[in-house]
Amino acid sequence: MNKYFWLILIITVYSATACNKVSEQKPMDHDSHTKMVNEQGDKAMGFSHEKTTHHFRLFSDGGAIEVTANSPQDTESRDQIRKHLGHIAQMFSNGNFDAPMLTHGKTPPGVPVLQKLKSDISYTFAEIENGGQVRIKTNNAEALTAVYEFLRFQISDHQTGDSTEITKE
C-alpha cells in the first residue's frame, strides 16, 4: 500500500474522532448562557448588571442603548455607566465591537455590516438621569437593518423585555 492510502486513512480516522467529540458536547443551556453573559458583561462594562438596568430601543433612524443605575444614590455605578458608554460610542464609531463580542461569546448579528458601513452610522453618547445613552443614527437602509439586528439580539440576550418594534423617539 502506498503512503497516500495511509495518509487518507489517518485523516479519516482523525476526522471521525473529532466529529464524535463535537457531537458529544452539550450545547450551553439557557441559564448557563445568561450567567455567562452577565459575568462577561460585568467584566467588559466595569459595573454590575445587578445594580443597573439596560434598555435597547429601536427608532426609525436607528436606536439607542441606555443603561441606568437602579438606585439614584449609586453614583459609582452611574459614573461607571457613563464612562463605559462614552467609550462604547467611540469604539463603535471606529468599527470596534470587541466589548459585545466578549460579553456574548460570539459576534452579534449585524456587527459585520455595522463595521463595513461605519462611516454611514453615528454613535453619540449622552448623559441621562442615573446613567447614559448611546444614540445610534443612520440614513443608510442596509446599516439600519444591521442596527435593528444588533439591538434585537441585545434585547433577547440581555432579556430586557424591551419592545423589538420600531417606535418614535
N, C-alpha and C positions, 0 to 999 in steps of 0.2 A: 504494500500500500504506500501511496506517496505521501509526502509531507502535507499537501493540501487537504487530504482526507482527514488527517489528524487535527489539523488546524480548524477545519469546519466542525469536526466532532467536538472539540474543546469549546468552541464558540457556542454551539448548540446547547451543550450541557450547561454552560455558564448562564446563557440567556434563560433557559428553563428554570434554573435555580433562582435567578434574580426575579423572574416573573412570579414564582411561587412565594418568595419573601414579600414582594409588594402586595400580592393578593391576601397574605396573612395579616397585613397591617390593618388595624381597625381605623375607620375614619374618626376624626375628632368629634365627640358628641357636642350637642348644643351648649350644655353647661360648661364643658371644658373650654370650648371656643370663647364663650362670653367671659370666662375667668381670664383667659389669655389676653383677650382684647383689653380688658380693664387693667390688668397688670402691666402689659406693654404700653398701654396708653398713659398710665400714671408715670412711667419712666420717660416716655417721649415728651410728654407735656410739662412735667415738672409740678403737677398738682394732682390731688386725689379726685377720682371720679365720684367717690362717696360724698365729698364735700362740695361738689359742683354739679351743674346741670348743663347738658349740651342740647342745642336745638339746631336743626338744619332746615332751612326754608328754601322753597323754590319760587322764583319770581319770573315774570315774563321776559326779563332781560338777564336772568342768571339766578342768583340765590344768595344765601348768607349762611355763615357758620357763626353761631352765637354760643357763648359759654358764660355762665354766671356762677358766682359763689352762692351757695344755698342760704348762707347767713350773711346779712348786711354787716355784721361785726367781724366777719372773717376777711379782714383786709389782706392777710397773707395770701390766701387763695385768689382773691380779686387781683392783686398785683401780679401774681404768677400767671394768671389767665391773660392779662393784658400783655405781659412780656412775651408769652408764648404765641398769642395770636398776631402780635406785631411781627414776630419772627416768621410765622407761617405765611402771612401776606407777602413778605419779601421772598421767601423760599418759593412759594407757588408762582410768583411773578417771574422767577428765574427758571421755572420748569422743574423745580426740585420738589418731589413728592415723597422723600425718604421717610418723613415722620408718619404719614398714614400707612406706608408700606410696612414700617416697623410695628406699628400698632396692630394692624390687622393680619400680619403674617403673610401678606400677598399684595400684589398690585391691585388696587381698587379699580372697578370698571370706570372707564372714561379717562383714566390717567394718561395713557399713551396719546390720545387726541389732545388733551389739555397741554401736554408737553410740546407736541408738534405745533399747536396753534397758540402758544403762549403770548405771542405779540398781539393777538386779537382779543385777549382777555385781560381785564383789570381786577386786581385784588386789593381792596382798600381796607385798612384797619381803622376802627373807631372804638373809643371807649363808650360803653353803655353802663347803665346802673348795675353795680355789683360785678362787672365783668367787661367783656369786649365782644366785638363782632368783626368778621371779615366779610365784606360785601364783595360779591363776585358779579361782574358785568361783562357782557359781550353782545355784539351785533352780528356775529358770525353764527349761522344756523348749525353748522357742524360742531362748533365749540359749545353752543348752547345745549345741544343734545348730550355732549360729554359732561357738561356741568350737571345736568339732571341725573345722568347715570351715576356720577360720583356722589352727589348728595343723597340720592335714594339708597345707595349702598350704605352710606354713613347712617342714615335713619334706621335701616334694617340691622346693621351690625352693632350699633350702639343701643339699639332697642329704645329709641327715644319716644316712639309713639307719634312723632310728628307726621303731618299730612304729606303724602307723596304727590299731591296735586299742586298745580301751579296756581299761585294766588297773587293778588295785588300786594305791593309792598306796603 
